[in-house]
């Protein structure tokens, strides 16, 4: 996914906040509250933003441990970090990027453990989803609360870009209620 960079991402007022947060993740900004959930409908650019982070590290030869996983690509090497977190205990930043959070079912418990070990060691976790974490029944209540209590960045596809649909009304309402707290 070499072509997916911040420069090739179509940015406008609908997704500026998400782009800004992802740029801060790429810059290894330690002031970001983690976990971070990118909440948007299919086609809005969640995967593009995750790959933009990875490609930023590659382009700038950043010394960082990075894992980009999904429900269909959840490597054993990443799962083993729960049993042996030694790679996360080094003096190097590490970032866990999770795409398509809403598709995790049978592996949701293992994902929760991996996210936990990254957070326990002070590393950044970014998860992309079409569904607000509080509505994901495959996740434990504790995991839903953890994700809902982090930073949630809702966004839409840039105007004029090819989007499959707009942000669902229930997601907009959930985001609005979170901003009031």
N, CA, C and O atoms as a DFTB+ gen file, in Angstrom:
724 C
 N C O
     1  1       0.823      -1.195       0.000
     2  2       0.000       0.000       0.000
     3  2       0.866       1.257       0.000
     4  3       0.615       2.219       0.726
     5  1       1.891       1.207      -0.842
     6  2       2.852       2.304      -0.921
     7  2       2.223       3.644      -1.281
     8  3       2.665       4.680      -0.785
     9  1       1.218       3.644      -2.120
    10  2       0.624       4.895      -2.583
    11  2      -0.225       5.609      -1.552
    12  3      -0.645       6.744      -1.778
    13  1      -0.483       4.973      -0.437
    14  2      -1.324       5.584       0.591
    15  2      -0.453       6.411       1.532
    16  3       0.188       5.885       2.442
    17  1      -0.449       7.720       1.287
    18  2       0.341       8.643       2.095
    19  2      -0.542       9.812       2.510
    20  3      -1.659       9.970       2.018
    21  1      -0.027      10.624       3.418
    22  2      -0.772      11.825       3.795
    23  2      -0.915      12.757       2.597
    24  3      -1.938      13.427       2.456
    25  1       0.095      12.808       1.736
    26  2       0.041      13.694       0.570
    27  2      -0.996      13.254      -0.454
    28  3      -1.540      14.090      -1.176
    29  1      -1.279      11.956      -0.530
    30  2      -2.257      11.474      -1.510
    31  2      -3.674      11.399      -0.937
    32  3      -4.616      11.083      -1.663
    33  1      -3.829      11.684       0.343
    34  2      -5.143      11.646       0.988
    35  2      -5.887      12.940       0.674
    36  3      -5.325      14.027       0.809
    37  1      -7.134      12.831       0.261
    38  2      -7.935      14.021      -0.036
    39  2      -8.485      14.559       1.281
    40  3      -9.313      13.930       1.939
    41  1      -7.998      15.742       1.641
    42  2      -8.350      16.335       2.934
    43  2      -9.275      17.530       2.729
    44  3      -9.068      18.345       1.830
    45  1     -10.294      17.620       3.572
    46  2     -11.151      18.803       3.627
    47  2     -11.712      18.922       5.037
    48  3     -11.280      18.208       5.942
    49  1     -12.669      19.818       5.226
    50  2     -13.198      20.068       6.577
    51  2     -13.886      18.842       7.180
    52  3     -14.045      18.769       8.399
    53  1     -14.296      17.882       6.355
    54  2     -14.970      16.684       6.859
    55  2     -14.024      15.703       7.544
    56  3     -14.458      14.880       8.350
    57  1     -12.733      15.786       7.226
    58  2     -11.798      14.800       7.768
    59  2     -10.518      15.412       8.340
    60  3      -9.583      14.686       8.678
    61  1     -10.473      16.734       8.450
    62  2      -9.269      17.417       8.936
    63  2      -8.824      16.929      10.302
    64  3      -7.632      16.728      10.531
    65  1      -9.764      16.737      11.205
    66  2      -9.407      16.311      12.565
    67  2      -8.741      14.937      12.544
    68  3      -7.757      14.712      13.249
    69  1      -9.273      14.025      11.741
    70  2      -8.696      12.680      11.654
    71  2      -7.291      12.730      11.057
    72  3      -6.387      12.045      11.535
    73  1      -7.109      13.527      10.028
    74  2      -5.788      13.657       9.408
    75  2      -4.801      14.246      10.411
    76  3      -3.669      13.775      10.520
    77  1      -5.225      15.270      11.142
    78  2      -4.344      15.912      12.126
    79  2      -3.914      14.927      13.212
    80  3      -2.744      14.893      13.595
    81  1      -4.857      14.129      13.707
    82  2      -4.525      13.142      14.737
    83  2      -3.552      12.106      14.178
    84  3      -2.581      11.750      14.847
    85  1      -3.797      11.625      12.974
    86  2      -2.912      10.614      12.380
    87  2      -1.523      11.174      12.108
    88  3      -0.533      10.455      12.240
    89  1      -1.436      12.432      11.735
    90  2      -0.120      13.064      11.562
    91  2       0.611      13.140      12.905
    92  3       1.828      12.960      12.964
    93  1      -0.130      13.405      13.975
    94  2       0.488      13.445      15.308
    95  2       0.953      12.055      15.735
    96  3       1.994      11.919      16.377
    97  1       0.187      11.024      15.381
    98  2       0.624       9.647      15.659
    99  2       1.916       9.373      14.895
   100  3       2.865       8.820      15.450
   101  1       1.949       9.762      13.623
   102  2       3.141       9.545      12.800
   103  2       4.353      10.285      13.370
   104  3       5.484       9.810      13.262
   105  1       4.112      11.442      13.972
   106  2       5.199      12.228      14.570
   107  2       5.564      11.723      15.967
   108  3       6.428      12.295      16.632
   109  1       4.906      10.653      16.405
   110  2       5.138      10.047      17.729
   111  2       4.884      11.042      18.862
   112  3       5.641      11.103      19.830
   113  1       3.815      11.816      18.727
   114  2       3.409      12.794      19.735
   115  2       2.944      12.067      20.991
   116  3       1.903      11.410      20.985
   117  1       3.703      12.184      22.048
   118  2       3.399      11.478      23.301
   119  2       2.255      12.121      24.080
   120  3       1.798      11.552      25.072
   121  1       1.779      13.297      23.653
   122  2       0.693      13.957      24.373
   123  2      -0.684      13.451      23.944
   124  3      -1.690      13.821      24.549
   125  1      -0.739      12.617      22.917
   126  2      -2.023      12.071      22.460
   127  2      -2.577      11.082      23.469
   128  3      -1.846      10.254      24.012
   129  1      -3.867      11.175      23.712
   130  2      -4.542      10.201      24.572
   131  2      -4.808       8.945      23.746
   132  3      -5.359       9.021      22.648
   133  1      -4.420       7.810      24.271
   134  2      -4.577       6.547      23.558
   135  2      -5.418       5.611      24.415
   136  3      -5.271       5.639      25.637
   137  1      -6.282       4.793      23.852
   138  2      -6.424       4.470      22.434
   139  2      -7.178       5.550      21.660
   140  3      -7.929       6.348      22.221
   141  1      -6.948       5.538      20.359
   142  2      -7.597       6.454      19.430
   143  2      -8.451       5.612      18.493
   144  3      -7.971       4.634      17.921
   145  1      -9.712       5.989      18.336
   146  2     -10.607       5.285      17.413
   147  2     -10.960       6.234      16.276
   148  3     -11.482       7.325      16.506
   149  1     -10.672       5.814      15.054
   150  2     -11.100       6.537      13.860
   151  2     -12.447       5.957      13.462
   152  3     -12.534       4.790      13.082
   153  1     -13.489       6.757      13.547
   154  2     -14.858       6.291      13.316
   155  2     -15.407       6.936      12.053
   156  3     -15.613       8.148      12.002
   157  1     -15.640       6.124      11.044
   158  2     -16.167       6.638       9.782
   159  2     -16.753       5.487       8.981
   160  3     -16.459       4.318       9.226
   161  1     -17.579       5.846       8.029
   162  2     -18.203       4.848       7.180
   163  2     -17.210       4.296       6.164
   164  3     -16.112       4.824       5.987
   165  1     -17.616       3.242       5.516
   166  2     -16.813       2.609       4.470
   167  2     -16.505       3.638       3.380
   168  3     -17.380       4.386       2.945
   169  1     -15.259       3.657       2.959
   170  2     -14.865       4.551       1.883
   171  2     -14.418       5.929       2.320
   172  3     -14.053       6.750       1.479
   173  1     -14.438       6.203       3.613
   174  2     -14.064       7.538       4.094
   175  2     -12.556       7.737       4.165
   176  3     -12.082       8.873       4.194
   177  1     -11.797       6.642       4.194
   178  2     -10.346       6.776       4.191
   179  2      -9.637       6.292       5.436
   180  3      -8.483       6.653       5.669
   181  1     -10.305       5.479       6.242
   182  2      -9.675       4.982       7.478
   183  2      -8.421       4.163       7.165
   184  3      -7.365       4.390       7.756
   185  1      -8.538       3.224       6.248
   186  2      -7.393       2.387       5.882
   187  2      -6.283       3.237       5.279
   188  3      -5.106       3.021       5.570
   189  1      -6.646       4.192       4.450
   190  2      -5.655       5.083       3.846
   191  2      -4.875       5.816       4.941
   192  3      -3.652       5.928       4.853
   193  1      -5.560       6.311       5.962
   194  2      -4.871       7.026       7.040
   195  2      -3.943       6.105       7.829
   196  3      -2.838       6.508       8.194
   197  1      -4.377       4.875       8.095
   198  2      -3.505       3.937       8.809
   199  2      -2.243       3.654       8.000
   200  3      -1.138       3.654       8.541
   201  1      -2.415       3.415       6.703
   202  2      -1.252       3.168       5.847
   203  2      -0.394       4.425       5.698
   204  3       0.820       4.323       5.517
   205  1      -1.002       5.593       5.772
   206  2      -0.227       6.837       5.719
   207  2       0.739       6.918       6.889
   208  3       1.866       7.388       6.736
   209  1       0.304       6.464       8.050
   210  2       1.181       6.435       9.222
   211  2       2.354       5.494       8.964
   212  3       3.511       5.862       9.167
   213  1       2.047       4.280       8.517
   214  2       3.097       3.292       8.227
   215  2       4.080       3.844       7.194
   216  3       5.295       3.758       7.374
   217  1       3.550       4.405       6.123
   218  2       4.415       4.907       5.055
   219  2       5.210       6.138       5.474
   220  3       6.301       6.371       4.953
   221  1       4.687       6.924       6.399
   222  2       5.450       8.040       6.961
   223  2       6.690       7.502       7.677
   224  3       7.795       8.013       7.493
   225  1       6.496       6.470       8.491
   226  2       7.634       5.868       9.196
   227  2       8.665       5.336       8.205
   228  3       9.868       5.508       8.403
   229  1       8.197       4.699       7.153
   230  2       9.114       4.151       6.147
   231  2       9.880       5.268       5.440
   232  3      11.102       5.211       5.297
   233  1       9.141       6.274       5.004
   234  2       9.751       7.384       4.260
   235  2      10.790       8.126       5.102
   236  3      11.836       8.529       4.595
   237  1      10.494       8.299       6.381
   238  2      11.392       9.048       7.267
   239  2      12.343       8.140       8.046
   240  3      13.091       8.605       8.907
   241  1      12.309       6.856       7.742
   242  2      13.162       5.865       8.411
   243  2      13.094       6.012       9.934
   244  3      14.112       5.997      10.626
   245  1      11.877       6.153      10.424
   246  2      11.635       6.324      11.854
   247  2      11.871       5.008      12.577
   248  3      11.382       3.958      12.160
   249  1      12.622       5.080      13.658
   250  2      12.866       3.884      14.475
   251  2      11.653       3.682      15.382
   252  3      11.554       4.265      16.462
   253  1      10.751       2.851      14.914
   254  2       9.510       2.592      15.635
   255  2       9.077       1.161      15.334
   256  3       9.234       0.680      14.212
   257  1       8.536       0.492      16.335
   258  2       7.912      -0.796      16.103
   259  2       6.469      -0.543      15.717
   260  3       5.739       0.111      16.462
   261  1       6.050      -1.038      14.589
   262  2       4.684      -0.787      14.139
   263  2       4.046      -2.093      13.682
   264  3       4.670      -2.901      12.994
   265  1       2.796      -2.282      14.076
   266  2       2.016      -3.439      13.636
   267  2       0.686      -2.928      13.105
   268  3      -0.055      -2.250      13.817
   269  1       0.386      -3.253      11.859
   270  2      -0.904      -2.930      11.253
   271  2      -1.638      -4.244      11.076
   272  3      -1.238      -5.090      10.276
   273  1      -2.719      -4.410      11.832
   274  2      -3.446      -5.677      11.818
   275  2      -4.910      -5.451      11.470
   276  3      -5.414      -4.329      11.519
   277  1      -5.579      -6.545      11.119
   278  2      -7.023      -6.536      10.879
   279  2      -7.559      -7.900      11.293
   280  3      -6.788      -8.795      11.639
   281  1      -8.859      -8.056      11.259
   282  2      -9.460      -9.340      11.631
   283  2      -8.988     -10.447      10.689
   284  3      -8.860     -11.598      11.106
   285  1      -8.732     -10.116       9.442
   286  2      -8.282     -11.126       8.476
   287  2      -6.762     -11.279       8.442
   288  3      -6.252     -12.204       7.810
   289  1      -6.043     -10.394       9.104
   290  2      -4.577     -10.453       9.135
   291  2      -4.101     -10.062      10.536
   292  3      -3.710      -8.922      10.789
   293  1      -4.147     -11.047      11.433
   294  2      -3.789     -10.846      12.843
   295  2      -2.648     -11.810      13.143
   296  3      -2.876     -12.897      13.673
   297  1      -1.411     -11.414      12.803
   298  2      -0.270     -12.334      12.881
   299  2       0.001     -12.878      14.282
   300  3      -0.199     -12.200      15.289
   301  1       0.456     -14.108      14.305
   302  2       0.817     -14.765      15.567
   303  2       1.894     -13.970      16.305
   304  3       1.890     -13.900      17.534
   305  1       2.812     -13.374      15.548
   306  2       3.887     -12.573      16.142
   307  2       3.312     -11.451      17.014
   308  3       3.848     -11.160      18.083
   309  1       2.244     -10.835      16.568
   310  2       1.603      -9.765      17.337
   311  2       0.864     -10.357      18.535
   312  3       0.930      -9.809      19.636
   313  1       0.170     -11.455      18.334
   314  2      -0.567     -12.104      19.428
   315  2       0.373     -12.525      20.554
   316  3       0.013     -12.460      21.729
   317  1       1.583     -12.959      20.185
   318  2       2.552     -13.441      21.185
   319  2       3.070     -12.338      22.105
   320  3       3.651     -12.631      23.149
   321  1       2.871     -11.094      21.738
   322  2       3.327      -9.993      22.589
   323  2       2.655     -10.013      23.959
   324  3       3.198      -9.476      24.924
   325  1       1.490     -10.623      24.047
   326  2       0.790     -10.727      25.330
   327  2       1.590     -11.613      26.278
   328  3       1.753     -11.281      27.453
   329  1       2.091     -12.741      25.770
   330  2       2.869     -13.676      26.593
   331  2       4.304     -13.199      26.800
   332  3       4.895     -13.429      27.855
   333  1       4.860     -12.534      25.786
   334  2       6.240     -12.060      25.866
   335  2       6.312     -10.616      25.368
   336  3       6.588     -10.373      24.193
   337  1       6.063      -9.655      26.269
   338  2       6.059      -8.250      25.860
   339  2       7.455      -7.623      25.756
   340  3       7.570      -6.404      25.624
   341  1       8.514      -8.438      25.814
   342  2       9.886      -7.909      25.778
   343  2      10.118      -6.914      24.632
   344  3      10.759      -5.887      24.856
   345  1       9.620      -7.178      23.407
   346  2       9.845      -6.195      22.337
   347  2       9.223      -4.824      22.638
   348  3       9.681      -3.805      22.121
   349  1       8.187      -4.803      23.469
   350  2       7.535      -3.536      23.814
   351  2       8.222      -2.833      24.974
   352  3       7.921      -1.676      25.269
   353  1       9.138      -3.523      25.629
   354  2       9.817      -2.958      26.788
   355  2      11.114      -2.259      26.408
   356  3      11.784      -1.685      27.266
   357  1      11.468      -2.302      25.146
   358  2      12.681      -1.634      24.680
   359  2      12.459      -0.124      24.694
   360  3      11.329       0.349      24.819
   361  1      13.535       0.613      24.567
   362  2      13.454       2.071      24.563
   363  2      13.069       2.620      23.193
   364  3      13.567       3.669      22.783
   365  1      12.206       1.934      22.500
   366  2      11.779       2.369      21.187
   367  2      10.259       2.495      21.189
   368  3       9.555       1.675      21.778
   369  1       9.771       3.525      20.528
   370  2       8.326       3.705      20.414
   371  2       7.723       2.536      19.642
   372  3       8.370       1.935      18.785
   373  1       6.470       2.230      19.966
   374  2       5.730       1.191      19.245
   375  2       4.309       1.694      19.025
   376  3       3.738       2.380      19.873
   377  1       3.757       1.344      17.884
   378  2       2.408       1.773      17.521
   379  2       1.641       0.565      16.996
   380  3       2.122      -0.158      16.123
   381  1       0.442       0.355      17.536
   382  2      -0.459      -0.691      17.055
   383  2      -1.569      -0.023      16.264
   384  3      -2.265       0.850      16.781
   385  1      -1.735      -0.428      15.020
   386  2      -2.783       0.081      14.141
   387  2      -3.730      -1.070      13.834
   388  3      -3.303      -2.120      13.354
   389  1      -5.008      -0.874      14.109
   390  2      -6.009      -1.926      13.924
   391  2      -7.039      -1.440      12.914
   392  3      -7.711      -0.435      13.146
   393  1      -7.166      -2.143      11.806
   394  2      -8.145      -1.790      10.785
   395  2      -9.366      -2.697      10.922
   396  3      -9.253      -3.853      11.329
   397  1     -10.515      -2.162      10.581
   398  2     -11.778      -2.915      10.566
   399  2     -12.082      -3.557      11.919
   400  3     -12.360      -4.754      12.003
   401  1     -12.026      -2.757      12.960
   402  2     -12.316      -3.234      14.314
   403  2     -13.651      -3.970      14.380
   404  3     -13.784      -4.957      15.104
   405  1     -14.629      -3.495      13.632
   406  2     -15.971      -4.079      13.688
   407  2     -16.020      -5.523      13.191
   408  3     -17.007      -6.216      13.435
   409  1     -14.984      -5.989      12.502
   410  2     -14.973      -7.357      11.977
   411  2     -14.360      -8.373      12.939
   412  3     -14.427      -9.575      12.683
   413  1     -13.770      -7.917      14.032
   414  2     -13.205      -8.855      15.004
   415  2     -14.342      -9.551      15.737
   416  3     -15.221      -8.893      16.293
   417  1     -14.327     -10.865      15.738
   418  2     -15.343     -11.665      16.426
   419  2     -14.642     -12.664      17.349
   420  3     -14.488     -12.414      18.545
   421  1     -14.220     -13.796      16.780
   422  2     -13.590     -14.856      17.572
   423  2     -12.279     -14.409      18.208
   424  3     -11.901     -14.903      19.270
   425  1     -11.589     -13.479      17.562
   426  2     -10.296     -13.008      18.058
   427  2     -10.410     -11.746      18.912
   428  3      -9.392     -11.150      19.264
   429  1     -11.620     -11.333      19.249
   430  2     -11.804     -10.081      19.991
   431  2     -11.103     -10.109      21.344
   432  3     -10.547      -9.097      21.772
   433  1     -11.122     -11.249      22.019
   434  2     -10.446     -11.362      23.310
   435  2      -8.942     -11.213      23.180
   436  3      -8.301     -10.553      23.999
   437  1      -8.377     -11.832      22.143
   438  2      -6.934     -11.696      21.909
   439  2      -6.580     -10.266      21.521
   440  3      -5.544      -9.746      21.934
   441  1      -7.435      -9.633      20.731
   442  2      -7.195      -8.240      20.368
   443  2      -7.186      -7.370      21.621
   444  3      -6.319      -6.510      21.779
   445  1      -8.144      -7.592      22.505
   446  2      -8.201      -6.824      23.752
   447  2      -6.900      -6.976      24.536
   448  3      -6.374      -5.998      25.065
   449  1      -6.387      -8.192      24.610
   450  2      -5.139      -8.438      25.343
   451  2      -3.957      -7.732      24.680
   452  3      -3.109      -7.167      25.370
   453  1      -3.895      -7.758      23.352
   454  2      -2.801      -7.097      22.634
   455  2      -2.883      -5.583      22.832
   456  3      -1.872      -4.936      23.106
   457  1      -4.077      -5.025      22.694
   458  2      -4.252      -3.586      22.926
   459  2      -3.816      -3.245      24.349
   460  3      -3.123      -2.253      24.571
   461  1      -4.225      -4.068      25.305
   462  2      -3.863      -3.836      26.701
   463  2      -2.370      -3.825      26.935
   464  3      -1.867      -2.972      27.666
   465  1      -1.650      -4.754      26.331
   466  2      -0.200      -4.818      26.543
   467  2       0.497      -3.610      25.903
   468  3       1.472      -3.102      26.457
   469  1       0.018      -3.152      24.763
   470  2       0.581      -1.934      24.168
   471  2       0.353      -0.742      25.094
   472  3       1.277       0.024      25.369
   473  1      -0.876      -0.588      25.572
   474  2      -1.193       0.543      26.447
   475  2      -0.447       0.457      27.773
   476  3       0.032       1.470      28.281
   477  1      -0.346      -0.748      28.338
   478  2       0.361      -0.933      29.609
   479  2       1.820      -0.510      29.519
   480  3       2.419      -0.114      30.519
   481  1       2.392      -0.593      28.324
   482  2       3.795      -0.222      28.137
   483  2       3.946       1.188      27.560
   484  3       5.022       1.567      27.099
   485  1       2.853       1.959      27.591
   486  2       2.912       3.362      27.192
   487  2       2.972       3.624      25.700
   488  3       3.435       4.680      25.268
   489  1       2.506       2.663      24.911
   490  2       2.556       2.818      23.458
   491  2       1.198       3.255      22.903
   492  3       0.172       3.161      23.577
   493  1       1.221       3.726      21.679
   494  2       0.030       4.261      21.024
   495  2      -0.743       3.162      20.302
   496  3      -0.160       2.277      19.676
   497  1      -2.071       3.239      20.405
   498  2      -2.963       2.305      19.714
   499  2      -3.993       3.125      18.943
   500  3      -4.653       3.997      19.507
   501  1      -4.125       2.837      17.644
   502  2      -5.120       3.484      16.795
   503  2      -5.972       2.386      16.173
   504  3      -5.450       1.458      15.555
   505  1      -7.289       2.497      16.342
   506  2      -8.215       1.504      15.803
   507  2      -9.186       2.203      14.854
   508  3      -9.685       3.284      15.169
   509  1      -9.455       1.605      13.709
   510  2     -10.383       2.165      12.735
   511  2     -11.631       1.291      12.685
   512  3     -11.545       0.064      12.648
   513  1     -12.801       1.946      12.684
   514  2     -14.049       1.192      12.716
   515  2     -15.171       1.951      12.024
   516  3     -15.185       3.181      11.980
   517  1     -16.108       1.182      11.487
   518  2     -17.340       1.756      10.945
   519  2     -18.401       1.890      12.028
   520  3     -19.407       2.574      11.841
   521  1     -18.172       1.232      13.165
   522  2     -19.161       1.174      14.239
   523  2     -18.528       1.693      15.521
   524  3     -17.385       1.362      15.836
   525  1     -19.270       2.504      16.253
   526  2     -18.774       3.021      17.534
   527  2     -18.440       1.841      18.444
   528  3     -19.197       0.871      18.490
   529  1     -17.325       1.904      19.166
   530  2     -16.924       0.774      20.018
   531  2     -17.998       0.337      21.006
   532  3     -18.106      -0.851      21.308
   533  1     -18.786       1.265      21.511
   534  2     -19.813       0.900      22.492
   535  2     -20.897       0.013      21.895
   536  3     -21.642      -0.630      22.634
   537  1     -20.997      -0.032      20.569
   538  2     -22.021      -0.836      19.896
   539  2     -21.477      -2.162      19.361
   540  3     -22.194      -2.886      18.671
   541  1     -20.228      -2.487      19.668
   542  2     -19.625      -3.725      19.158
   543  2     -19.810      -4.848      20.168
   544  3     -19.036      -4.968      21.117
   545  1     -20.824      -5.661      19.967
   546  2     -21.181      -6.703      20.936
   547  2     -20.140      -7.812      21.043
   548  3     -20.126      -8.532      22.042
   549  1     -19.269      -7.972      20.049
   550  2     -18.236      -9.017      20.122
   551  2     -17.135      -8.653      21.121
   552  3     -16.377      -9.520      21.556
   553  1     -17.050      -7.379      21.479
   554  2     -16.038      -6.929      22.435
   555  2     -16.587      -7.024      23.851
   556  3     -17.788      -6.868      24.073
   557  1     -15.705      -7.280      24.801
   558  2     -16.139      -7.322      26.201
   559  2     -16.566      -5.917      26.633
   560  3     -16.161      -4.924      26.029
   561  1     -17.374      -5.846      27.665
   562  2     -17.801      -4.556      28.195
   563  2     -16.615      -3.709      28.624
   564  3     -16.598      -2.495      28.420
   565  1     -15.640      -4.351      29.210
   566  2     -14.432      -3.647      29.665
   567  2     -13.679      -3.039      28.479
   568  3     -13.217      -1.900      28.549
   569  1     -13.560      -3.806      27.388
   570  2     -12.854      -3.323      26.200
   571  2     -13.635      -2.188      25.533
   572  3     -13.049      -1.194      25.104
   573  1     -14.955      -2.343      25.450
   574  2     -15.785      -1.271      24.874
   575  2     -15.624       0.013      25.675
   576  3     -15.521       1.099      25.104
   577  1     -15.603      -0.112      27.008
   578  2     -15.440       1.068      27.867
   579  2     -14.063       1.703      27.667
   580  3     -13.945       2.927      27.604
   581  1     -13.030       0.876      27.568
   582  2     -11.677       1.386      27.344
   583  2     -11.612       2.188      26.046
   584  3     -11.087       3.302      26.021
   585  1     -12.149       1.614      24.972
   586  2     -12.104       2.285      23.672
   587  2     -12.978       3.531      23.655
   588  3     -12.597       4.550      23.079
   589  1     -14.141       3.455      24.279
   590  2     -15.046       4.607      24.318
   591  2     -14.476       5.733      25.170
   592  3     -14.788       6.903      24.949
   593  1     -13.642       5.380      26.143
   594  2     -13.041       6.378      27.018
   595  2     -11.795       7.018      26.449
   596  3     -11.262       7.965      27.026
   597  1     -11.329       6.513      25.330
   598  2     -10.154       7.100      24.682
   599  2     -10.572       8.253      23.789
   600  3     -11.609       8.877      24.015
   601  1      -9.776       8.533      22.783
   602  2     -10.082       9.592      21.830
   603  2     -10.835       8.979      20.650
   604  3     -10.339       8.060      19.998
   605  1     -12.029       9.491      20.384
   606  2     -12.806       9.026      19.235
   607  2     -12.897      10.174      18.244
   608  3     -13.368      11.262      18.572
   609  1     -12.437       9.912      17.025
   610  2     -12.425      10.932      15.983
   611  2     -13.356      10.468      14.872
   612  3     -13.011       9.586      14.086
   613  1     -14.536      11.068      14.816
   614  2     -15.490      10.750      13.763
   615  2     -15.255      11.651      12.562
   616  3     -14.962      12.836      12.715
   617  1     -15.384      11.088      11.373
   618  2     -15.194      11.902      10.176
   619  2     -15.939      11.301       9.000
   620  3     -16.427      10.172       9.053
   621  1     -16.012      12.090       7.935
   622  2     -16.647      11.667       6.693
   623  2     -15.637      11.766       5.564
   624  3     -14.588      12.395       5.700
   625  1     -15.970      11.138       4.455
   626  2     -15.124      11.247       3.269
   627  2     -15.103      12.695       2.804
   628  3     -16.068      13.435       2.999
   629  1     -14.015      13.086       2.198
   630  2     -13.903      14.433       1.649
   631  2     -14.974      14.635       0.586
   632  3     -15.300      13.715      -0.164
   633  1     -15.513      15.835       0.529
   634  2     -16.507      16.125      -0.492
   635  2     -15.861      15.996      -1.855
   636  3     -14.749      16.476      -2.077
   637  1     -16.558      15.352      -2.757
   638  2     -16.033      15.159      -4.097
   639  2     -15.232      13.879      -4.247
   640  3     -14.950      13.452      -5.366
   641  1     -14.856      13.255      -3.118
   642  2     -14.159      11.972      -3.226
   643  2     -15.209      10.884      -3.345
   644  3     -16.384      11.107      -3.052
   645  1     -14.786       9.725      -3.769
   646  2     -15.734       8.633      -3.937
   647  2     -15.978       7.966      -2.600
   648  3     -15.116       7.251      -2.088
   649  1     -17.148       8.197      -2.036
   650  2     -17.526       7.604      -0.758
   651  2     -18.684       6.655      -0.997
   652  3     -19.530       6.900      -1.857
   653  1     -18.718       5.588      -0.245
   654  2     -19.789       4.609      -0.413
   655  2     -21.047       5.028       0.325
   656  3     -22.152       4.663      -0.076
   657  1     -20.894       5.783       1.388
   658  2     -22.044       6.284       2.126
   659  2     -21.549       7.301       3.134
   660  3     -20.349       7.413       3.382
   661  1     -22.478       8.037       3.712
   662  2     -22.081       9.032       4.707
   663  2     -22.112       8.419       6.099
   664  3     -22.594       7.302       6.289
   665  1     -21.600       9.150       7.053
   666  2     -21.558       8.676       8.430
   667  2     -22.981       8.418       8.915
   668  3     -23.842       9.285       8.763
   669  1     -23.248       7.250       9.493
   670  2     -24.597       6.938       9.950
   671  2     -25.060       7.924      11.025
   672  3     -24.263       8.404      11.831
   673  1     -26.356       8.212      11.019
   674  2     -26.906       9.180      11.967
   675  2     -26.646       8.768      13.412
   676  3     -26.350       9.621      14.249
   677  1     -26.752       7.461      13.725
   678  2     -26.528       7.035      15.106
   679  2     -25.091       7.325      15.536
   680  3     -24.846       7.638      16.701
   681  1     -24.139       7.222      14.604
   682  2     -22.738       7.510      14.937
   683  2     -22.555       8.999      15.215
   684  3     -21.851       9.381      16.149
   685  1     -23.190       9.835      14.402
   686  2     -23.118      11.278      14.621
   687  2     -23.702      11.630      15.987
   688  3     -23.132      12.440      16.717
   689  1     -24.832      11.025      16.332
   690  2     -25.453      11.283      17.637
   691  2     -24.562      10.821      18.781
   692  3     -24.457      11.500      19.803
   693  1     -23.917       9.664      18.613
   694  2     -23.019       9.167      19.664
   695  2     -21.824      10.089      19.835
   696  3     -21.404      10.360      20.960
   697  1     -21.279      10.567      18.740
   698  2     -20.139      11.483      18.812
   699  2     -20.564      12.778      19.499
   700  3     -19.841      13.301      20.348
   701  1     -21.727      13.289      19.134
   702  2     -22.215      14.522      19.751
   703  2     -22.407      14.352      21.252
   704  3     -22.082      15.253      22.025
   705  1     -22.933      13.199      21.669
   706  2     -23.135      12.979      23.108
   707  2     -21.803      12.859      23.832
   708  3     -21.698      13.267      24.988
   709  1     -20.783      12.308      23.180
   710  2     -19.457      12.198      23.794
   711  2     -18.818      13.570      23.970
   712  3     -18.118      13.806      24.955
   713  1     -19.052      14.474      23.027
   714  2     -18.477      15.815      23.113
   715  2     -19.086      16.607      24.269
   716  3     -18.461      17.537      24.779
   717  1     -20.298      16.246      24.684
   718  2     -20.966      16.964      25.766
   719  2     -20.463      16.545      27.132
   720  3     -20.733      17.223      28.124
   721  1     -19.732      15.433      27.203
   722  2     -19.228      14.967      28.501
   723  2     -17.850      15.479      28.778
   724  3     -17.280      15.181      29.827
